[in-house]
Amino acid sequence: MFNRSDRLRKNSSCIVVGGGITGLITATVLQRRGIKVTVLDKGKGIGGRLATRRVRQGESIEGVFDYGTQYFSVEQLQFQTWVNEWLQQGVVKQWCQGFGQADGKPRYCGVNGTRGIAKYLAQNLDVHTSTRVVKVSYDNQWLVETENQQQYQGDVLVMTPPVPQSLALLDASKIVLPTKVRSSLEQVSYHSCIAVLALLAQPSNIPAPGGIACEDLALVWLADNYQKGISPQGHAITLHATPKFSETHWDSDDAEIAEQLFAAASGYLGSPVIKYQIHRWRYSLPKTFYSQPCLTLSELSLVMAGDAFVAPKIEGAVLSGIAAGESIINQQLVEKNY
Ligand SMILES: Cc1cc2nc3c(=O)[nH]c(=O)nc-3n(C[C@H](O)[C@H](O)[C@H](O)COP(=O)(O)OP(=O)(O)OC[C@H]3O[C@@H](n4cnc5c(N)ncnc54)[C@H](O)[C@@H]3O)c2cc1C
């Protein structure tokens, strides 16, 4: 066992696995406090479940789809502070004040899609995309190895992938967690969600403001990204299947999934689908949670965070990311470099 001063060294640094909003917030909190931090993400783009994609058809049609997170609202003052900055910087905007019936509470979305929030947070961070972490080892310092044969060294490791993915990485690396902690983490579980990105020939029948929570066996949500204001050159519709439909049809053909979901949504589509894509979210929304806003194992200099540590939404992920950053600072797992 090391004492704190053994661990503290000049130029100490943190490695954050995962460039979703949790990882990016943790990295921002640490960097703003003068700590060197590197973010590694396996995705081609940054953002994880803050996901926006462009789909082209011919010269003139381009659909822009939010196909993960759709919108968010604010409960906690701590989160409001971040949202105020994003509003000021033109990264997010108010979409509406409710779907169906307005309740006066702002629902926000990314001005250029939700991935824009991640891009904004990442712009001043040391972020490496297309960098899948495949092995981690700890010997007074963390050594992180990636699929593309790169190595990173850091004093603290922050893991922000969905918990089952973090546990699989620790297992593959033969890192053993305390039994109680391990069994609590194993209780964390997630819904899955099949998303369909459908480009329509004409405007949809989805009522203003362009989002509708469905009470259907197959569909849980429909959104019109054109009405939302992020897809000016294409009638881009996002369909989210229910957890039940998603589990049952996980291995079905894309064509079969699309046929069933388009049938369920037919009243709202109101126009032929000219192109579609399917995305399967294995870990969509957490359904059971860890009991603390983050997990800090100071003897291992290991921190875990994510929406499953607070609540199944952007706000939960942000609050967990803040908690992770503050925990590293308060427990003095690293020291400032400047
Ligand atoms: C379909 C859907 C709809 C949603 N709707 C809403 C909504 O309307 N409102 C709302 O507030 N929230 C919504 N959410 C939830 C919200 O998106 C999440 O709570 C939040 O984005 C979680 O962020 P995170 O950083 O914790 O996790 P993630 O975004 O999952 O980030 C984890 C990151 O880790 C990376 N990673 C994993 N393994 C490795 C590895 N081995 N090496 C390197 N990188 C790795 C992944 O690529 C990913 O980028 C929705 C989610 C989904 C999927």
The ligand as an SDF file (V2000), in Angstrom:
LIG
                    3D

 53 58  0  0  0  0  0  0  0  0999 V2000
  -31.1570    6.1540  -27.6290 C   0  0  0  0  0  0  0  0  0  0  0  0
  -30.8040    7.0520  -26.4830 C   0  0  0  0  0  0  0  0  0  0  0  0
  -31.6340    8.1040  -26.1690 C   0  0  0  0  0  0  0  0  0  0  0  0
  -31.3100    8.9680  -25.1180 C   0  0  0  0  0  0  0  0  0  0  0  0
  -32.1000   10.0460  -24.8750 N   0  0  0  0  0  0  0  0  0  0  0  0
  -31.7230   10.9370  -23.9330 C   0  0  0  0  0  0  0  0  0  0  0  0
  -32.4340   12.1590  -23.7780 C   0  0  0  0  0  0  0  0  0  0  0  0
  -33.3370   12.4720  -24.5580 O   0  0  0  0  0  0  0  0  0  0  0  0
  -32.0440   13.0000  -22.7740 N   0  0  0  0  0  0  0  0  0  0  0  0
  -30.9730   12.7400  -21.9620 C   0  0  0  0  0  0  0  0  0  0  0  0
  -30.6460   13.5630  -21.1030 O   0  0  0  0  0  0  0  0  0  0  0  0
  -30.2770   11.5870  -22.1080 N   0  0  0  0  0  0  0  0  0  0  0  0
  -30.6220   10.6950  -23.0730 C   0  0  0  0  0  0  0  0  0  0  0  0
  -29.8920    9.5560  -23.2570 N   0  0  0  0  0  0  0  0  0  0  0  0
  -28.8550    9.2250  -22.2710 C   0  0  0  0  0  0  0  0  0  0  0  0
  -27.5530   10.0060  -22.4780 C   0  0  0  0  0  0  0  0  0  0  0  0
  -27.1630    9.9100  -23.8100 O   0  0  0  0  0  0  0  0  0  0  0  0
  -26.5000    9.4150  -21.5510 C   0  0  0  0  0  0  0  0  0  0  0  0
  -26.9440    9.4960  -20.2150 O   0  0  0  0  0  0  0  0  0  0  0  0
  -25.1280   10.0820  -21.6400 C   0  0  0  0  0  0  0  0  0  0  0  0
  -24.8080   10.4560  -22.9460 O   0  0  0  0  0  0  0  0  0  0  0  0
  -24.0950    9.1340  -21.0640 C   0  0  0  0  0  0  0  0  0  0  0  0
  -22.7960    9.6620  -21.2190 O   0  0  0  0  0  0  0  0  0  0  0  0
  -21.5280    8.8410  -20.7190 P   0  0  0  0  0  0  0  0  0  0  0  0
  -20.3440    9.6620  -21.0280 O   0  0  0  0  0  0  0  0  0  0  0  0
  -21.7380    8.4200  -19.3030 O   0  0  0  0  0  0  0  0  0  0  0  0
  -21.5050    7.4980  -21.5570 O   0  0  0  0  0  0  0  0  0  0  0  0
  -21.2220    7.2780  -23.1140 P   0  0  0  0  0  0  0  0  0  0  0  0
  -21.7820    8.3970  -23.9060 O   0  0  0  0  0  0  0  0  0  0  0  0
  -21.6800    5.8900  -23.4300 O   0  0  0  0  0  0  0  0  0  0  0  0
  -19.6340    7.3750  -23.2220 O   0  0  0  0  0  0  0  0  0  0  0  0
  -18.7760    6.3040  -22.9850 C   0  0  0  0  0  0  0  0  0  0  0  0
  -17.6500    6.3650  -24.0110 C   0  0  0  0  0  0  0  0  0  0  0  0
  -16.7140    5.3410  -23.7280 O   0  0  0  0  0  0  0  0  0  0  0  0
  -16.1700    4.9320  -24.9570 C   0  0  0  0  0  0  0  0  0  0  0  0
  -15.5370    3.6150  -24.7450 N   0  0  0  0  0  0  0  0  0  0  0  0
  -16.1250    2.4650  -24.3490 C   0  0  0  0  0  0  0  0  0  0  0  0
  -15.2060    1.4870  -24.2470 N   0  0  0  0  0  0  0  0  0  0  0  0
  -14.0140    2.0290  -24.5910 C   0  0  0  0  0  0  0  0  0  0  0  0
  -12.6970    1.5270  -24.6940 C   0  0  0  0  0  0  0  0  0  0  0  0
  -12.3950    0.2410  -24.4040 N   0  0  0  0  0  0  0  0  0  0  0  0
  -11.7070    2.3610  -25.0900 N   0  0  0  0  0  0  0  0  0  0  0  0
  -11.9590    3.6610  -25.3860 C   0  0  0  0  0  0  0  0  0  0  0  0
  -13.2120    4.1870  -25.3100 N   0  0  0  0  0  0  0  0  0  0  0  0
  -14.2180    3.3840  -24.9140 C   0  0  0  0  0  0  0  0  0  0  0  0
  -17.3470    4.9210  -25.9070 C   0  0  0  0  0  0  0  0  0  0  0  0
  -16.9340    5.0030  -27.2650 O   0  0  0  0  0  0  0  0  0  0  0  0
  -18.1260    6.1500  -25.4470 C   0  0  0  0  0  0  0  0  0  0  0  0
  -17.8130    7.2930  -26.2210 O   0  0  0  0  0  0  0  0  0  0  0  0
  -30.1500    8.7310  -24.3320 C   0  0  0  0  0  0  0  0  0  0  0  0
  -29.3070    7.6590  -24.6860 C   0  0  0  0  0  0  0  0  0  0  0  0
  -29.6100    6.8560  -25.7640 C   0  0  0  0  0  0  0  0  0  0  0  0
  -28.6630    5.7630  -26.1650 C   0  0  0  0  0  0  0  0  0  0  0  0
  1  2  1  0
  2  3  1  0
  2 52  2  0
  3  4  2  0
  4  5  1  0
  4 50  1  0
  5  6  2  0
  6  7  1  0
  6 13  1  0
  7  8  2  0
  7  9  1  0
  9 10  1  0
 10 11  2  0
 10 12  1  0
 12 13  2  0
 13 14  1  0
 14 15  1  0
 14 50  1  0
 15 16  1  0
 16 17  1  0
 16 18  1  0
 18 19  1  0
 18 20  1  0
 20 21  1  0
 20 22  1  0
 22 23  1  0
 23 24  1  0
 24 25  2  0
 24 26  1  0
 24 27  1  0
 27 28  1  0
 28 29  2  0
 28 30  1  0
 28 31  1  0
 31 32  1  0
 32 33  1  0
 33 34  1  0
 33 48  1  0
 34 35  1  0
 35 36  1  0
 35 46  1  0
 36 37  1  0
 36 45  1  0
 37 38  2  0
 38 39  1  0
 39 40  1  0
 39 45  2  0
 40 41  1  0
 40 42  2  0
 42 43  1  0
 43 44  2  0
 44 45  1  0
 46 47  1  0
 46 48  1  0
 48 49  1  0
 50 51  2  0
 51 52  1  0
 52 53  1  0
M  END
$$$$
